Amino acid sequence: MKRRQYYSARTKTDPSANRLDLPIMRELFYAMYRDFVEKGYFQQSFGYVCVDSGYVPGAIGKNIGAFFLRKLRKDLWPVDDSWETYGEEDLFDAIELLFDLVSAPVDGFYHGYSDCGWHYESFDRQSGQNKYCDEINDIIQDYADGYELSSDGEILLGAHQGLEDLLVTHLPELNTENVETRIERAILKFRRYRSSVDERREAVRSLADVLEYLRPRLREVLLSKDESDLFNIANNFGIRHHNPNQKTAYDPDVWLNWMFYFYLATIHAVVQLIKKNDDKAAS
């Protein structure tokens, strides 16, 4: 569901004015976490406390702190006591691990004695993870440079404003192994949290390689000069080959971002044109 922007967000000329800093981000994360806990979304993993039975462990066992330590190699449990000390990496680690542990309560019973509460017996993990992603993404997309929790539970860099559709729009099926799969891997590599310059350069190179694979068919949809220019960008800016004539004294944060989205948009356009030609020939 597309996020609705309210008046001040729509009318501000400086998008950075609405960015969240780490302290505010932590507060919003913790408020969301408590809401999920109180609605039973972590009962399957963490268990619950009953006035009659005492502590009833969940799927990860009695020692939740040891589980967090084993998975993250750091002491971030209990969230209620630790959240205010989380650094950025701690916060993102906790968000990703909680994604693995959340599940929507489906069926159970209400224990009325002393207002004990709901004890759930069946859960829907996929539904819980979908809701968790929706809620957390409503927050982290406005934190710092903007982030997103993927459907696989991985923190990714957010898309540049106006280019979001390029990252989620499915291409017409052309060649799964050499086109679609390579593009998906390149997008993931480029967007991973704190991806290195080399990793982002490799992602751009992968997109250029996809165009290389499509090159025999580019002549059907592009002028020869346009086709040549596509590869000159990658070859001359230290992306595909390594030689002393290449231009390497450029700001990678600027140029790699530009080249990544340029090639991704070009691939989308080229593949759609090729498919249109194929459909026309078939008819």
Backbone as a ProteinNet text record, in pm:
[ID]
protein_1_A
[PRIMARY]
MKRRQYYSARTKTDPSANRLDLPIMRELFYAMYRDFVEKGYFQQSFGYVCVDSGYVPGAIGKNIGAFFLRKLRKDLWPVDDSWETYGEEDLFDAIELLFDLVSAPVDGFYHGYSDCGWHYESFDRQSGQNKYCDEINDIIQDYADGYELSSDGEILLGAHQGLEDLLVTHLPELNTENVETRIERAILKFRRYRSSVDERREAVRSLADVLEYLRPRLREVLLSKDESDLFNIANNFGIRHHNPNQKTAYDPDVWLNWMFYFYLATIHAVVQLIKKNDDKAAS
[TERTIARY]
84.2	0	88.4	59.3	139.7	116.4	224.4	215.2	155.8	58	-2.2	86.9	114.8	192.2	96.5	121.1	35.8	94.4	20.3	43.4	188.9	249.9	384.4	485.7	467.1	559	542.9	418.5	393.7	446.1	444.3	473.6	614.4	691	827.6	916.8	994.5	1086.5	1214.1	1245.3	1365.7	1324.1	1336.5	1294.2	1367.2	1491.6	1570.6	1510.2	1419.2	1359.7	1275.3	1229.3	1143.7	1220	1352.5	1429.3	1433.5	1436.8	1443.5	1588.1	1622.7	1755.6	1745.8	1861.6	1865.2	1781.4	1788.5	1705.3	1555.4	1506.6	1364.7	1333.3	1424.9	1405.8	1393.1	1477.6	1470.6	1335.7	1288.6	1160.6	1045.8	1043.8	936.6	945	1068	1086.6	1033	1067.3	1026.9	874.7	813.2	667.2	600.9	656.5	602.3	622.5	741.7	772.3	674.5	649.6	558.2	416.4	375.4	243	231.6	335.8	335	336.2	413.4	417.1	278.9	216.1	87.1	-23.4	-8.3	-108.3	-76.7	29	58.8	143.6	205.3	280.5	414.3	456.8	581.1	557.7	432.2	404.6	460.6	451.4	500.8	649.6	726.3	871	910.7	851.4	895.4	816.2	696.3	611.6	534	481.5	401.3	404	357.8	349	202	173.5	37.6	30.1	-81.2	-93.8	-103.2	-146.3	-156.7	-31.3	18	126.7	264.8	270.6	400	446.5	576.8	631	618	552.1	537.6	628.5	740.7	837.7	778.7	836.2	798.6	894	890	964.5	1115.8	1167.1	1312.6	1366.7	1278.7	1324.6	1318.9	1360	1349.6	1448.3	1568.6	1674	1678	1589.6	1580.6	1706.8	1765.2	1888.6	2000.8	2012.4	2116.1	2089.7	1962	1926.2	1970.8	1941.2	1983.6	2136	2204	2350.6	2407.9	2346.6	2395.7	2373.6	2259.7	2228.7	2302.4	2318.5	2372.6	2514.3	2559.7	2690.8	2699.5	2584.1	2580.1	2458.2	2466.2	2362.6	2260.8	2151.4	2047.7	1915.4	1915.3	1793.1	1805.2	1696.1	1562	1550.3	1470.1	1451.2	1401.7	1313.4	1255.4	1362.4	1471.3	1576.9	1691.8	1703.5	1823.3	1802.7	1676.9	1652.8	1713.2	1718.7	1771.1	1921.6	1991	2136.3	2173.8	2075.9	2106	2174.2	2287.2	2343.1	2270.7	2308.9	2240.1	2248.6	2368.3	2382.5	2304.6	2304.7	2227.1	2078.9	2030.4	1889.7	1852.5	1935.1	1905.3	1917.9	2014.8	2023.8	1896.6	1848.9	1727.6	1607.1	1595.6	1484.1	1483.9	1601.3	1609.1	1579.8	1633.1	1608.6	1461.8	1402.3	1261	1172.7	1214.5	1141.7	1134.7	1245.6	1248.5	1160.6	1128.1	1058.2	911.5	867	730	633.4	512.9	407	272.7	175.1	43	-33.5	-91.3	-173.6	-302.1	-341	-459.6	-570.3	-536.1	-638.9	-583.1	-666.4	-625	-742.6	-716.2	-824.5	-788.2	-892.5	-870.9	-879.1	-770.9	-765.6	-813.4	-937.3	-999.6	-956.2	-903.4	-868.4	-760.6	-791.1	-700.1	-663.6	-755.9	-733.9	-599.6	-572.4	-441.6	-412.2	-512.9	-492.3	-503.6	-472.2	-483.3	-361.9	-391.3	-287.5	-313.9	-226.4	-250.1	-185.1	-249.3	-203.8	-168.3	-217.2	-181.9	-144.9	-55.9	2.5	20.8	31.2	58.2	183.9	295.8	422.6	427	380.8	387.5	304.9	186.4	101.2	165.8	225.8	293	411	489.5	605.7	563.6	454.9	406	364.8	291.4	247.8	367.8	463.1	583.9	660.8	676.6	746	674.4	542.6	467	487.7	483.2	494	635.4	734.9	873.1	916.8	868.5	907.2	847.3	733.3	673.8	763.3	853	945.4	1080.6	1142.1	1282.4	1301.5	1194	1211.1	1242.9	1214.4	1243.9	1364.8	1433.3	1552.3	1677.4	1755.3	1883	1861	1932	1919.8	1799.9	1729.5	1612.8	1646.8	1570.9	1595.7	1464.9	1478.7	1362	1393.6	1297.4	1310.5	1246.4	1325.6	1275.1	1181.7	1113.6	1023.7	1099.9	1233	1317.9	1376	1339.8	1386.1	1525	1567.3	1700.7	1689.4	1767.4	1769.9	1841	1770.7	1825.1	1818.4	1905.2	1896.3	1767.4	1702.4	1580.4	1609.2	1507.5	1523.2	1530.7	1597.5	1599	1457.5	1424.2	1288.5	1251.9	1136.8	1088.9	1132.7	1225.3	1276.7	1237.4	1146.8	1109	1056.9	978.6	916.2	1018.6	1134.5	1237.5	1285.5	1278.9	1331.6	1230.7	1105.1	1002	922.4	930.3	854.6	918.7	837.2	888.6	903.7	1016.4	1039.7	958.5	922.2	865.3	966.4	919.5	1011.6	1081.8	1215.4	1295.5	1394.9	1478.3	1573.1	1604.8	1544.7	1552.1	1694.5	1777	1912.9	2002.1	1993.5	2087.2	2036	1907.8	1853.4	1788.6	1671.6	1593.9	1669.4	1729	1799	1920.1	1995	2113.3	2073.8	1962.6	1915.7	1875.6	1802.7	1760.6	1882.2	1984.8	2105.5	2179.6	2183.7	2251.7	2180.4	2047.7	1970.3	1996.8	1994.7	2018	2158.2	2258.3	2396.8	2413.7	2351.3	2365.4	2297.1	2185.2	2102.3	2132.3	2217.7	2242.4	2297.5	2256.4	2300.5	2452.2	2507.5	2651.4	2728.3	2670.6	2744.3	2866	2976.3	3100.4	3095.7	3190.6	3200.9	3224.7	3310.5	3338.1	3212.4	3132	3008.3	2911.2	2901.1	2810.7	2863.7	2996.9	3055.5	3028.1	3037.9	3008.2	2862.2	2773.1	2631.8	2609.3	2674	2662.8	2721.9	2835.5	2898.7	2804.9	2733	2638.4	2528	2480	2377.4	2433.4	2558.5	2622.2	2639.5	2668.1	2682.8	2549.8	2439.9	2308.5	2285.5	2322.4	2309.1	2399.7	2518.6	2610.1	2545.8	2478.4	2409.1	2299.1	2232.1	2123.5	2173.8	2302.7	2357.2	2320.8	2323.7	2285.4	2144.1	2059.9	1921.9	1897.4	1997.3	1979.5	1960.8	2022.1	2012.6	1869.5	1785.9	1645.3	1568.6	1617.8	1538.8	1615.4	1747.6	1827	1906.8	1936	2028.8	2168.3	2255.6	2388.3	2469.2	2456.2	2530.6	2482.5	2351.3	2297.1	2345.5	2349.1	2398.1	2542.6	2625.7	2767.1	2784	2702.9	2713.7	2685.4	2594.4	2562.2	2685.9	2767.9	2884.6	3003.8	3007.7	3114.9	3111.6	2992.4	2980.1	3047.5	3013.7	3070	3219.3	3260.5	3401	3493.2	3443.9	3529.4	3532.2	3439.9	3433.8	3473.7	3563	3620.1	3520.1	3426.6	3326.4	3356	3379.1	3387.7	3530.1	3619.1	3757.3	3852.7	3977.7	4075.6	4193.8	4202.9	4316.3	4344.7	4465.2	4506.1	4428.2	4352.8	4278.8	4141	4101.6	3968.3	3959.5	3838.5	3812	3772.8	3860.4	3832	3826.1	3862.1	3863.1	3725.8	3624.3	3489.9	3432.9	3335.3	3272.6	3184.1	3220.6	3142.8	2999.4	2976.7	2841	2748.2	2803.1	2722.9	2716.3	2833.3	2838.4	2785.1	2816.4	2766.1	2614	2558.3	2412.8	2351.4	2411.8	2358.5	2366	2482.3	2498.4	2407.1	2388.8	2302.5	2160.1	2104.2	1966.5	1955.3	2059.7	2059.8	2052.6	2138.8	2139.3	2011.7	1963.4	1841.8	1723.3	1711.6	1603.6	1618.3	1742.4	1768.1	1730	1766	1731.1	1579.8	1509	1362.5	1307.2	1357.5	1307.2	1340.9	1465.7	1511.8	1435.5	1421	1351.4	1206.7	1141.5	1002.7	992.5	1087.9	1087.8	1114.2	1207	1236.5	1113.5	1047.6	929	817.4	805.3	703.5	730.7	861.1	898.5	868	898.5	874.1	724.7	643.3	498.7	443.1	498.2	452.7	489	610.6	654.8	571.4	537.1	459.2	317.6	265.6	128.6	122.9
-118.8	0	124.8	215.3	336.2	425	478	559.6	696	737.1	869.6	974.1	1081.8	1193.1	1304.5	1355.2	1461.9	1598.9	1702.2	1836.8	1881.7	1878.3	1934.2	1856.1	1723.3	1641.6	1670.8	1696.1	1723.8	1859.3	1957.1	2095.2	2140.7	2061.8	2103.3	2095.4	2200.5	2201.2	2123.7	2105.7	2032.4	1898.3	1786	1655.6	1615.7	1664	1625.1	1679.2	1777	1836.3	1735.4	1630.2	1530	1404.5	1404.7	1284.5	1262.7	1137.7	1100.8	1079.8	1124.9	1092.9	964.2	915.4	785.4	781.9	882.3	875.7	864.7	943.3	935.9	801.9	755.1	625.4	514	518.9	416.7	421.1	542	555.7	498.6	528.9	478.9	327.2	275.5	130.1	63.1	117.9	54.2	59.9	170.9	181.4	76.6	56.6	-44	-184.8	-210.2	-341.1	-373.7	-277.7	-301.9	-331.8	-264.1	-287.3	-431.2	-479.2	-616.4	-717.7	-688.7	-777.5	-787.3	-673.3	-670.3	-735.8	-740.4	-805.6	-953.1	-1005	-1148	-1192.1	-1095.7	-1131.4	-1199.6	-1199.9	-1269.7	-1386.3	-1421.1	-1531.2	-1663.5	-1689.3	-1816.4	-1832.4	-1726.9	-1733.2	-1716.5	-1617.6	-1582.9	-1651.8	-1701.4	-1757.7	-1648.9	-1682.8	-1586.4	-1622.8	-1529.9	-1551.3	-1568.7	-1675.9	-1707.6	-1704.2	-1652.1	-1644	-1782.4	-1880.9	-2018.3	-2100	-2090.7	-2178.9	-2115.8	-1986.6	-1919.4	-1891.6	-1895	-1867.1	-1989.5	-1972.1	-2078.6	-2044.8	-2117.3	-2082.2	-2093.1	-2013.9	-2021.3	-2109.9	-2096.8	-2185.6	-2174.1	-2057.8	-2042.8	-2078.5	-2124.2	-2172	-2068.3	-2111.6	-2027.3	-1910.9	-1934.5	-1833	-1748	-1648.8	-1564.7	-1481	-1436.2	-1358.7	-1436.3	-1565.7	-1649.6	-1667.8	-1677.4	-1689.7	-1566	-1447	-1322.1	-1316.2	-1356.9	-1353.4	-1449	-1565.6	-1664.9	-1618.2	-1554.8	-1512.3	-1385.3	-1290.9	-1159.9	-1136	-1223.4	-1206.4	-1074.6	-1030.7	-911.6	-920.3	-850	-858.2	-746.6	-777	-677.1	-711.8	-813.6	-855.7	-827.5	-793	-770	-635	-633.1	-509.3	-397.5	-430.7	-329	-255.2	-323.5	-261.7	-205.4	-247.8	-217	-118	-96.3	-22.9	116.9	183.6	320.6	326.4	214	211	160.9	122.3	67.4	172.6	133.8	211.5	174.2	233.6	206.4	59.2	-0.2	-141	-230.7	-197.3	-274.6	-270.8	-153.2	-136.2	-218.4	-211.8	-287.4	-438.2	-479.6	-621.1	-668.1	-588.1	-624	-630.1	-534.9	-532.5	-659	-698.7	-817.3	-945.3	-957.1	-1077.3	-1087.1	-975.9	-977.7	-1015.6	-980.9	-1024.6	-1177	-1243.1	-1389.6	-1450.6	-1373.5	-1427.5	-1388.3	-1296.6	-1247.3	-1340.6	-1353.7	-1430.7	-1382.2	-1376.3	-1326	-1432.8	-1397.1	-1493.5	-1523.1	-1649.8	-1690.8	-1740.3	-1834.6	-1893.6	-1921.9	-1911.1	-1936.8	-1916.6	-1885.9	-1864.6	-1751.5	-1687.4	-1578.8	-1634.1	-1616.3	-1661.5	-1546.1	-1560.3	-1449.5	-1432.5	-1539.9	-1530.8	-1423.5	-1327.4	-1216.9	-1139.9	-1148.5	-1077.9	-1116.7	-1248.3	-1298.1	-1262.1	-1274.4	-1234.2	-1348.9	-1320.3	-1419.5	-1511.3	-1641.2	-1742.8	-1807.5	-1776.1	-1823.4	-1960.2	-2037.8	-2173.4	-2195.9	-2110.3	-2122.1	-1984.3	-1985.1	-1859.9	-1865.4	-1749	-1735.9	-1649.1	-1715.2	-1642.2	-1544.1	-1586.2	-1498.3	-1371.5	-1387.9	-1271.7	-1177.6	-1235.1	-1153.1	-1077.3	-1143.7	-1079.4	-969.5	-992.7	-889.2	-763.3	-782	-667.4	-597.9	-676.8	-622.2	-536.9	-587.5	-510.7	-379.3	-385.2	-262.9	-158.2	-203.9	-110.6	-53.9	-138.7	-91.6	-5.4	-37.5	42.5	181.9	195.5	328	419	357.3	433.8	450.8	338.2	345.3	410.5	425.1	494.8	643.1	693	832.8	849.3	739.5	748.7	772.8	873.5	904.6	914.8	831.4	837.4	760.1	689.8	612.4	465.8	378.4	234	159.9	30.7	-54.3	-193.9	-256.2	-396.7	-478.8	-565.4	-643.3	-753.4	-816.7	-927.5	-1048.5	-1048.5	-1154.4	-1114.8	-996.3	-953.3	-894.8	-833.1	-773.7	-622.7	-548.2	-401.9	-362.1	-282.3	-235.1	-83.2	-24.1	119.2	148.9	256.3	294.2	340.7	336.4	381.9	533.2	586.3	730.3	777	895.3	946.9	953.1	895.8	894.2	772.2	691.5	574.5	443.3	450.8	333.3	219.5	253.2	148.9	63.9	122.1	45.9	-75.1	-64.8	-171.6	-283	-257.7	-357.3	-403.1	-328.7	-366.8	-489.2	-591.2	-713.3	-693.1	-738.2	-731.8	-839.5	-813.7	-922.2	-1036.1	-1158.6	-1272.7	-1284.2	-1281.2	-1289.4	-1404.7	-1401.5	-1509.3	-1508.9	-1598.7	-1594.8	-1594.7	-1686.5	-1702.5	-1584.3	-1534.8	-1432.5	-1289	-1272.7	-1137.7	-1116.6	-1176.8	-1146	-1177.7	-1297.8	-1337.4	-1249.4	-1217.3	-1131.1	-990.6	-942.1	-808.6	-810.3	-913.4	-923.5	-927.2	-1003.4	-1011.6	-878.3	-809.4	-679.2	-577.5	-576.7	-483.8	-511.2	-638.8	-674.2	-633.7	-659.6	-625.9	-475.1	-399.3	-253.2	-193.3	-250.4	-188.5	-239.7	-338.5	-391.5	-283.2	-291.3	-194.3	-191.4	-71.9	-49.5	-131.5	-146.5	-211.1	-125.5	-191.2	-120	-60.9	27.2	83.1	-27.8	-124.9	-236.1	-318.7	-340.9	-418.2	-344	-211.7	-134.5	-127.2	-119	-120.4	-254.7	-364.3	-496.4	-505.1	-442.5	-444.2	-369.9	-254.9	-180.6	-262.1	-328.4	-412.5	-525.5	-581.7	-689.2	-640	-517.8	-462.7	-437.2	-389.1	-369	-503.2	-609.1	-742.8	-794.1	-758.1	-796.1	-729.1	-601.1	-532.2	-594.5	-638.5	-706.9	-833.9	-906.7	-1028.8	-995	-880.6	-840.5	-768.9	-743	-658	-704	-834.9	-875.8	-831.7	-809.7	-771.3	-621	-549	-404.7	-333.5	-389.4	-325.1	-323	-411.3	-413.8	-293.2	-236.2	-132.6	-2.6	-0.8	120	154.4	283.2	324.8	279.5	255.8	200.8	293	425.3	517.8	507.6	497.3	484	355.8	250	121.8	136.5	200.7	219.2	303.4	408.5	498.3	425.1	331.2	256.2	188.3	131.5	58	149.3	264.8	361	409.2	426.9	473	374.5	246.6	145	124.8	130.3	103.7	218.6	341	457.7	504.6	454.3	499.8	391.1	303.4	207.1	108.1	64.9	-31.3	-171	-182.7	-316.8	-361.7	-271.9	-309.7	-228.7	-263.9	-193.9	-153	-24.5	24.9	168.8	220.5	353.1	468.9	444.4	552.1	576	491.4	505.1	622	678	787.1	726.2	740.9	682.4	787.3	912.1	1017.1	1082.9	1001.3	1055	1010	1082.6	1050.8	927.9	813.7	691	700.8	777.2	789.1	854.2	942.7	1011.6	930	893.2	830.9	688.3	609.9	473.1	471.5	562	571.1	606.2	704.9	746.1	631.4	564.4	456	338.7	307.1	195.7	219	334.2	361	384.4	440.2	459.6	325	231.7	100.5	22.1	32	-40.6	9.5	142.2	198.6	160.5	160.2	124.2	-21.1	-109.5	-250.9	-268	-199.8	-209	-166.2	-54.5	-4.4	-100.5	-149.1	-237	-368.9	-428.9	-558.1	-543.9	-436.3	-417.6	-396.9	-325	-305.4	-436.3	-515.9	-646.4	-736.6	-741	-824.8	-777.6	-645	-593	-635	-630.8	-677.2	-824.9	-904.6	-1049.1	-1078.5	-1005.9	-1028.3	-989.8	-880.5	-836.6	-940	-994.9	-1097.2	-1223.5	-1258.5	-1381.1	-1371	-1247.4	-1228.5	-1207
0	0	0	-92.3	-101.4	20.7	73.6	193.7	161.9	241.8	224.5	288.5	214.1	267.3	310.4	430.6	481.8	445.6	478.9	425.3	431.7	551	563.2	480.8	471.5	392	242.9	200	58.2	15.6	107.2	67.6	100.6	175.8	209.4	85.8	63.9	-50.2	-19.2	108.5	148	208.5	132.7	183.4	310.9	329.3	446.6	575.9	564.9	684.9	762.2	694.9	759.8	800.4	789.7	822	973.2	1013.3	1154.7	1196.8	1317.7	1369.6	1452	1499.8	1567.3	1695.3	1784.2	1905.9	1877	1780.7	1745.7	1680.6	1596.4	1531.4	1635.3	1738.9	1844.1	1915.8	1945.9	2016.1	1933.9	1805.3	1719.9	1704.7	1693.5	1685.5	1812	1928.3	2052.9	2070.6	2033.6	2042.5	1953.4	1833.7	1742.8	1799.2	1852.6	1912.1	2024.5	2113.9	2226	2175.2	2070.5	2014	1963.2	1896.6	1846	1961	2064.7	2181.1	2244.4	2268	2337	2255.4	2124.5	2039.6	2014.5	2077.7	2069.7	1952.7	1882.1	1761.5	1790.7	1915.9	1949.5	2046.3	2070.1	2161.8	2111.5	1982.1	1930.2	1957.9	1946.9	1966.6	2112.5	2180.9	2315.6	2426.4	2394	2497.9	2570.7	2690	2765	2912.9	2995.4	3139.9	3177.6	3250.5	3292.5	3445.3	3500	3645.8	3709.2	3631.4	3682.5	3652.9	3530.7	3486.5	3497	3527.3	3528.2	3386.4	3366.9	3233.1	3144.4	3030.4	2930.7	2813.2	2793.6	2688.8	2548.3	2458.7	2318.4	2240.4	2108.8	2020.3	2035.3	2081.1	2089.6	2227.8	2317.1	2446.3	2556.4	2674.9	2793.8	2795	2742.8	2753.9	2627.2	2622	2502	2485.2	2598.2	2590.4	2524.6	2558.8	2497.9	2348.9	2311.8	2170.1	2093.1	2146.8	2082.4	2072	2179.5	2181.2	2077.4	2065.6	1968.9	1825.4	1799.6	1663.1	1622.5	1716.7	1682.6	1733.3	1825.4	1890.4	1967.2	2017.3	2100.7	2192.1	2304.3	2407.3	2387.4	2316.4	2288.2	2355.6	2441.3	2508.8	2659.2	2724.9	2669.4	2599.1	2495.9	2420	2512	2606.4	2695	2776.1	2807.9	2888.8	2805.6	2679.4	2600.6	2487.8	2446	2322.6	2320.3	2435.9	2438.4	2415.4	2427.5	2406.6	2267.6	2187.7	2054.9	1967	1905.4	1796.6	1668.3	1558.1	1431.5	1393.2	1401.7	1364.8	1459.9	1590.7	1687.4	1650.9	1619.3	1586	1463.4	1359.2	1238.1	1261.6	1345.4	1381.7	1450.4	1546.9	1620.4	1527.3	1435.8	1341.4	1255.9	1205.9	1121.2	1199.5	1320.9	1400.1	1440.5	1479.6	1516.6	1398	1277.8	1157.7	1152.9	1186.9	1185.5	1293.8	1396.3	1513.3	1522.4	1438.3	1448.2	1375.7	1429.1	1362.1	1414.1	1325.7	1363.5	1440.9	1556.2	1629.5	1553.2	1551.3	1475.8	1567.9	1654.7	1739	1878.1	1978.5	2115.3	2208.7	2332.9	2428.8	2523.7	2574.2	2668.9	2810.8	2886.4	3025.7	3113.2	3162.8	3232.5	3376.7	3437.8	3579.5	3600.6	3688.3	3717.8	3590.7	3492	3364.3	3301.9	3302.7	3257.1	3111.7	3023.1	2884.3	2786	2661.8	2554.3	2552.1	2538.4	2518.8	2382.8	2287.4	2150.3	2126.8	2038.9	2011.5	1865.4	1776.8	1634.7	1580.6	1480.8	1431.3	1280	1219.1	1075.7	1060.3	1033.3	1027.2	910.4	792.3	675.6	695.6	748.6	774.1	875.4	979.4	1079.9	1022.4	937.7	877.4	780.9	707.4	615.1	691.5	800.7	880.7	944	993.4	1055.6	954.5	832.9	727.6	699.8	686.1	657.6	767.1	891.4	1003.5	1016.1	1006.5	1025.1	907.3	786.1	669.5	673.9	740.6	756.1	839.5	917.7	1002.1	935.1	895.3	853	716.8	639.7	512.2	533.3	653.2	684.4	775.4	805.8	891	806	842.2	775.2	623.8	544.8	398.8	346.4	434.4	392.8	374.4	440.1	432.5	412.9	385.7	364.7	414.8	482.4	520.1	409.6	345.6	232.5	280.2	186.8	220.5	271	255.4	310.6	446.2	495	625.8	627.5	517.1	509.6	493.2	571.7	561.7	432.1	351.5	224.8	220.3	139.1	112.8	38.7	74.2	5.5	-136.7	-220	-357.9	-362.2	-464.1	-485.2	-519.6	-469.8	-488.2	-636.1	-669.3	-806.7	-885.9	-828.8	-900.4	-832.4	-736.7	-658.5	-746.2	-849.3	-931.5	-1005.1	-1036.6	-1108.1	-1027.7	-896	-810.6	-787.7	-813.7	-782.4	-904.2	-1014.1	-1133.1	-1198.8	-1223.8	-1286.4	-1436.8	-1488.6	-1632.1	-1704.5	-1830	-1910.4	-1919.6	-1911.3	-1911	-2045.3	-2041.4	-2163.2	-2153.9	-2050.3	-2026.4	-1877.1	-1802.2	-1656.3	-1605.5	-1655.4	-1602.5	-1636.5	-1758.5	-1804.4	-1791.8	-1764.1	-1754.2	-1617.4	-1594.5	-1474.2	-1344.7	-1336.2	-1213.3	-1187.9	-1291.8	-1276.5	-1229.2	-1279.4	-1238	-1090.8	-1048.9	-908.1	-815.7	-853.7	-771	-766.8	-880.2	-885	-797	-801	-717.3	-570.2	-531.6	-392	-347.8	-430.1	-395.8	-380	-467.2	-463.7	-342	-300.8	-197	-56.6	-41	93	184.9	309.8	410.9	418.3	404.9	410	305.7	188.4	79.8	45.9	12.5	-17.7	-158.6	-187.5	-322.4	-423.1	-388.6	-479.9	-506	-403.8	-422.2	-512.3	-493.2	-578.3	-721.7	-735.3	-869.4	-938.4	-863.6	-919.9	-963.5	-886.2	-922.2	-1054.6	-1071	-1196.8	-1311.2	-1284.2	-1386.9	-1429.2	-1333.2	-1364.9	-1457.8	-1433.4	-1521.4	-1661.6	-1666.9	-1797.3	-1869.4	-1793.6	-1852.9	-1908.1	-1840.7	-1892.7	-2028.1	-2036.5	-2165.1	-2270.9	-2228.2	-2321.2	-2375.1	-2286.7	-2329.8	-2430.7	-2408.3	-2497.4	-2623.1	-2629.5	-2736.2	-2877.8	-2906.7	-3043.5	-3082	-2982	-3011.2	-2995.9	-2942.4	-2924.3	-3057.9	-3162.8	-3293.9	-3346.4	-3290.5	-3331.8	-3277.8	-3166	-3098.1	-3075.6	-3103.2	-3081.1	-3205.7	-3222	-3325.6	-3286.5	-3384.2	-3356.1	-3265	-3281.8	-3195.9	-3051.2	-3031.9	-2896.1	-2830.8	-2908.2	-2856	-2810.3	-2890.7	-2856.7	-2731.3	-2718.3	-2603.2	-2471.6	-2474.5	-2352.6	-2295.3	-2381.8	-2335.4	-2311.5	-2378	-2352.2	-2207.2	-2153.1	-2013.8	-1920.3	-1933.8	-1844.6	-1869.8	-1994.9	-2027.2	-1989.9	-1997	-1973.4	-1828.3	-1747.3	-1608.6	-1509	-1549.3	-1455.6	-1400.6	-1484.3	-1438.7	-1492.6	-1623.3	-1682.2	-1709	-1738.6	-1770.2	-1682.7	-1685.8	-1601.9	-1689.8	-1720.8	-1798.1	-1758.2	-1786.5	-1738.7	-1800.4	-1907	-1972	-1912.1	-1819.5	-1763.1	-1666.3	-1654.2	-1562	-1427	-1328.7	-1196.8	-1085.9	-1115.4	-1012.2	-1003.3	-976.6	-962.7	-828.5	-779.4	-651.5	-670.1	-610.9	-633.7	-582.8	-476.5	-424	-526.4	-607.2	-708.7	-836.8	-889.2	-1020.7	-1021.4	-918.9	-917.4	-904.5	-822.9	-813.6	-948.5	-1014.4	-1144.5	-1245.1	-1252.7	-1350.3	-1319.8	-1191.9	-1154.6	-1205	-1173	-1213.5	-1364.3	-1424.4	-1569.3	-1640.5	-1601.5	-1666.8	-1636.8	-1513.4	-1478.1	-1561	-1574.4	-1654.9	-1801.7	-1849.9	-1989.8	-2015.9	-1924.2	-1940	-1945	-1855.6	-1856.6	-1992.5	-2044.8	-2173	-2286.2	-2288.3	-2396.6	-2396.3	-2278.8	-2270.4	-2316	-2275.5	-2317.6	-2469	-2526.7	-2672.3	-2745.9	-2694.4	-2756.2	-2750.9	-2634.1	-2620.2	-2714.1	-2729.8	-2819.8	-2962.9	-3001.8	-3134.8	-3153.6	-3049.3	-3055.9	-3070.3	-2992.3	-2997.6	-3133.6	-3190.7	-3322.1	-3427.8	-3419.2	-3514.9	-3501.1	-3378.1	-3354.2	-3406.6	-3408.6	-3456.2	-3607.3
[MASK]
+++++++++++++++++++++++++++++++++++++++++++++++++++++++++++++++++++++++++++++++++++++++++++++++++++++++++++++++++++++++++++++++++++++++++++++++++++++++++++++++++++++++++++++++++++++++++++++++++++++++++++++++++++++++++++++++++++++++++++++++++++++++++++++++++++++++++++++++++++++++++++

